[in-house]
Structures are given as structure tokens and as C-alpha cells.
């Protein structure tokens, strides 16, 4: 799928953080904006429960010292250029992060763009790493293996969503580190 559908359990925390950072309510209604206005919106950081008990303090893409209680959690950065979509017919941008999924969160192409995503079906996990989309470089890697700490837990139930994907206690830390509104 193209869009991202987040579980309704995240709606309240997401909308509160959005209001505090942007100064307006989050909506999926199209609006006329310039590209310069789009890039001023915050990068959305999604925190996934890590799958490893080892500690990887300086690994890019993991929470590390940003969330000392969950240092192995995977952080996925979704910039506004990924979650806003331009409609050439209406000449409007629409936010394509939906907060109304009643089941599991569904990550669409707008969340996966800019990442290498590995689906490890046998071990029920997903690996995430930021990507520069250098296809030629990927072809030259050979028989590389993906370390276990690159994987986040893909087997969340409804109770895990509340604890594993949105951590209200860490929102402030992540926002201060990753988000800036010019």
C-alpha cells in the first residue's frame, strides 16, 4: 500500500504532539501549500520495539541514549516530503498518515521510502535501515548478512502497540532531537 495507517491507540498522543509542534490540528484534508511550507512540517519518528537484548549504544537508527529504557528500539524517520502527497488535479497536498486503523499498524510506501526493509518471515521480524537508494552499491555487496540488532519486533498485538510503537514518555526526547521547525 502507498499510505500508512496507524492504530487508533496512537491517535491521541500523535495529535497532541502535532498540535504542540505545528500549532494546528492534524488532518488528512488536502490543502494548498508550497514545497517550502511542506518541508517545515516535522519529521515523524516511529519507534518500534527492538528484538535484541544486546546493547548497541551508537547504532544509527536505534533509540540508544534517546530512550535509555529502550535503547534497542528501532527509530524510523518519515519526513514530510514522504507523508504529504501532491494531487496535481486539485493542486493540494494531503497528509497520508492515517490514525484510524483498528487492527495492526500498516506501514505503506511513504514510511518505507528511504529505508532498506527486510521481511524475515521465519523469525517474525522486520529489519529497518536508512537507505541512500544506491542500487549499484547494493549489487556490489555480495553475500552480506544483516545483524540481528537491525530488526524490530514485527509481532505486535494490540497491547504491544500501545507500548511498542508510540511511547508518550519518549515523545519529548525524540521531538527535541529529531524535529525542528524553521
Residue pairs with C-beta under 8 A, 6 or more apart in sequence:
1 106
1 108
1 109
2 85
2 96
2 108
2 109
2 110
3 96
3 97
3 98
3 108
3 110
4 78
4 83
4 96
4 97
4 98
4 105
4 106
4 107
4 108
4 110
4 111
5 98
5 100
5 101
5 105
5 106
5 108
6 14
6 97
6 98
6 99
6 101
6 105
6 165
7 101
7 102
7 103
7 104
7 105
7 158
7 161
7 165
8 99
8 100
8 101
8 102
9 158
9 161
9 162
9 166
10 99
10 105
10 161
10 165
10 166
11 99
11 100
13 166
13 168
13 171
14 26
14 99
14 166
15 25
15 26
15 99
17 171
17 175
18 25
18 26
18 42
19 25
19 26
21 42
21 175
21 179
21 181
22 41
22 42
22 181
26 95
26 99
27 95
28 94
28 95
28 96
28 98
29 94
30 87
30 90
30 92
30 93
30 94
31 92
31 93
31 94
32 91
32 92
32 93
33 84
33 92
33 93
38 80
38 81
38 84
38 93
39 79
39 80
39 81
40 80
40 181
40 182
41 80
41 84
41 181
42 80
42 175
42 179
42 181
43 77
43 78
43 79
43 80
43 178
43 179
44 77
44 78
44 83
44 97
45 75
45 76
45 77
45 78
45 174
45 175
45 178
45 179
46 75
46 76
46 78
46 107
46 111
46 165
47 63
47 67
47 70
47 73
47 74
47 75
47 76
47 164
47 165
47 166
47 167
47 170
47 174
48 73
48 74
48 75
48 76
48 126
48 128
48 152
48 153
48 164
48 165
49 70
49 73
49 152
49 153
49 156
49 160
49 163
49 164
49 165
50 62
50 63
50 70
50 71
50 72
50 73
50 74
50 149
50 151
50 152
50 153
51 72
51 125
51 148
51 149
51 151
51 152
51 153
52 72
52 148
52 149
52 151
53 72
54 72
54 148
54 149
55 71
55 72
56 62
56 64
56 71
56 72
56 149
57 64
57 65
57 71
58 64
59 149
60 130
61 74
61 75
61 76
61 128
61 129
61 130
61 150
62 71
62 72
62 73
62 74
62 75
62 149
63 70
63 71
63 72
63 73
63 74
63 75
63 170
64 71
65 71
66 75
66 170
66 173
66 174
66 177
67 73
67 167
67 170
67 173
67 174
70 167
70 170
72 149
73 152
73 164
74 128
74 150
74 151
74 152
75 174
75 178
76 107
76 111
76 115
76 128
77 114
77 130
77 178
78 97
78 110
78 111
79 114
82 110
82 111
82 113
82 114
83 95
83 96
83 97
83 110
83 111
84 93
84 94
84 95
84 96
85 93
85 94
85 96
85 110
86 92
86 93
87 93
87 94
96 108
96 110
97 110
104 156
104 161
105 156
105 161
105 165
114 130
114 131
114 133
115 128
115 129
115 130
115 131
116 127
116 128
116 129
116 130
116 131
117 126
117 127
117 128
118 126
118 127
118 146
118 150
118 151
119 126
119 154
120 126
120 127
120 151
120 154
123 151
124 154
124 155
125 151
125 152
125 153
125 154
125 155
126 151
126 152
126 154
127 146
127 150
127 151
127 152
128 150
128 151
128 152
129 150
153 160
153 164
156 164
156 165
